Amino acid sequence: MRSKAETLEFTLLGLLSHSSLHGYEIRKRISAIHGPFRALSFSVLYPQLRRMLAAGLIEESVDSSARRSPIIYTITKAGQKRFAQLTDAVNPASWDDDGFEARLAFFGATSSHNRLRILEGRHRRLKERAEILREELERAELGLDKYLAEWRRHSLESTEREIVWLEKLIHTESK
């Protein structure tokens, strides 16, 4: 995915490919993918939904059986086709933090070949990150704030755990 908007489009199409949803439920499920500290605001969600409606990727209907009559969003055939295109497209943004989380959430729709490419790309990216963190920690002895040094140490440990996890996934996917 090339941009945050494309990552959001991919995530929305992925969610709607499973079932029709209203805006609040979409937001809740996106928070489950990205975690509570990167909550998606409605001021970002609804303009993206409007763009996707205009492009014919989704359609909306009103649930008149509910008390508040929420708008329900459903993926269209064009949306399914676009989701398949995005699933087949693998590029460096696919293994960046946001892109990787979104891609991983819908790995079932991704070909084995592309899953492996994404996992390997993420692995390389994290190995680079770990090296940078190690270098920064070595410089920490030269006067880096002790709390910043602890944050770097925590980040390195988290990165190393994810590297080990990725190596297991890559091994499994390679079979």
Summary of the structure (lengths in Angstrom):
residues: 175
radius of gyration: 19.3
end to end distance: 26.5
largest distance: 65.3
contacts: 491
relative contact order: 0.12
helix: 74%
strand: 7%
